[in-house]
Amino acid sequence: MNVFTAHPASVGETYFQHLRFALLVGARMTAGGLAALVHAFLPFVFVTTAGRISDELVEMRAAARARNARGVDMAAAPADRRR
């Protein structure tokens, strides 16, 4: 197994599945962060956006864990996967 596929395999994904999910999460995190920065200076703008995006990220992560747990033997998974 090479460095590009070791971690994705440890979470039950192919390289491209992991790439897609990581890009999506990163984009959502960036959007939430930018909304929070704007909101800091203009509190009447993006009043609930950062919190909503944060909640969406928690839901996305939970759904991914549930989806990937079906395909990964958690006892055999690396320690960072068993959290």
C-alpha positions as CSV (number, residue, x, y, z in Angstrom):
1,M,0.0,0.0,0.0
2,N,1.4,3.4,-0.9
3,V,1.2,6.8,0.9
4,F,-1.7,7.9,-1.3
5,T,-4.0,5.0,-0.5
6,A,-3.0,3.9,3.1
7,H,-5.1,6.4,5.0
8,P,-8.1,6.3,2.7
9,A,-8.1,2.5,2.9
10,S,-8.0,2.8,6.7
11,V,-11.2,4.7,6.7
12,G,-12.9,2.4,4.2
13,E,-12.6,4.7,1.1
14,T,-10.8,4.7,-2.2
15,Y,-8.3,7.5,-2.9
16,F,-10.9,9.3,-5.0
17,Q,-13.7,8.9,-2.5
18,H,-11.5,10.3,0.2
19,L,-10.4,13.2,-2.1
20,R,-14.0,14.1,-2.9
21,F,-15.1,14.0,0.8
22,A,-12.0,15.9,2.0
23,L,-12.5,18.6,-0.7
24,L,-16.1,19.0,0.2
25,V,-15.4,19.2,4.0
26,G,-12.6,21.7,3.4
27,A,-14.8,23.9,1.2
28,R,-17.6,23.9,3.7
29,M,-15.1,24.7,6.5
30,T,-13.7,27.6,4.5
31,A,-17.1,28.9,3.8
32,G,-18.0,28.8,7.5
33,G,-14.8,30.4,8.5
34,L,-15.2,33.2,6.0
35,A,-18.8,33.7,7.2
36,A,-17.6,33.9,10.8
37,L,-14.9,36.4,9.9
38,V,-17.4,38.7,8.1
39,H,-19.8,38.2,11.0
40,A,-17.2,39.4,13.5
41,F,-17.0,42.8,11.8
42,L,-20.6,43.0,10.6
43,P,-22.7,41.1,13.2
44,F,-25.9,41.7,11.3
45,V,-24.5,39.6,8.4
46,F,-24.3,35.8,8.3
47,V,-26.0,35.6,11.7
48,T,-26.5,31.8,11.7
49,T,-24.3,30.8,8.7
50,A,-21.1,29.6,10.6
51,G,-23.1,27.7,13.2
52,R,-25.3,26.1,10.5
53,I,-22.3,25.0,8.5
54,S,-20.6,23.7,11.6
55,D,-23.7,21.6,12.3
56,E,-23.7,20.3,8.7
57,L,-20.1,19.3,9.1
58,V,-20.8,17.3,12.2
59,E,-23.7,15.6,10.4
60,M,-21.5,14.9,7.3
61,R,-18.8,13.3,9.5
62,A,-21.3,11.2,11.4
63,A,-22.8,10.0,8.1
64,A,-19.4,9.2,6.7
65,R,-18.4,7.3,9.8
66,A,-21.6,5.2,9.7
67,R,-21.2,4.6,6.0
68,N,-17.5,3.6,6.3
69,A,-18.0,1.5,9.5
70,R,-19.9,-1.0,7.5
71,G,-16.9,-1.6,5.2
72,V,-14.2,-1.5,7.9
73,D,-13.5,-4.0,10.6
74,M,-13.0,-1.6,13.5
75,A,-11.0,-4.1,15.6
76,A,-8.5,-4.3,12.8
77,A,-8.5,-0.5,12.0
78,P,-5.7,1.7,13.1
79,A,-6.1,3.5,16.5
80,D,-6.9,6.9,14.8
81,R,-9.9,5.2,13.1
82,R,-11.4,3.8,16.3
83,R,-12.3,7.2,17.9
